[in-house]
Amino acid sequence: SLGLPSMSSDPHKQLIAQAKRLGKNAEPKVIAEIAAAAQAMSVKVKPMIDIAIYYYEEFIATGLFSEKVLWQLAQIYKDKGELERAIKLLRDLERAQPQHHEAGRTIHGRLQDAARL
């Protein structure tokens, strides 16, 4: 079986498909995909964001680099008001990819916002 990605636009079906893939194959790519599916589902079911955070953190713990994972997790932390965590991730992203078009600008903007508070 090839484990083809789910073609459904339904976030619940996407999450279930990724969970099945994770059960068969716990590669970092699959971990990142289930995190993204949980994040998409969190639009309708808010607690799913905690599952997304868990899997994004699990991906980071593998030691592999993914611009998308760092960016998405930083955005989640920013939305939750956890600015220190968000800034740390954006700094990690900026360090790994100095040419990243948003990381540096976002860090400096967040620091200025925090200084105003």
PEWOUR-V807029 format. One record per helix or strand of 2 or more residues. SS is the DSSP state (A for helix, B for strand). FROM is the first residue (numbers start at 0). TO is the last residue. If there is no record, write none. Layout:
SS | FROM | TO
SS | FROM | TO
//
This chain:
A | 10 | 23
A | 27 | 40
A | 47 | 60
A | 66 | 78
A | 82 | 95
A | 102 | 115
//
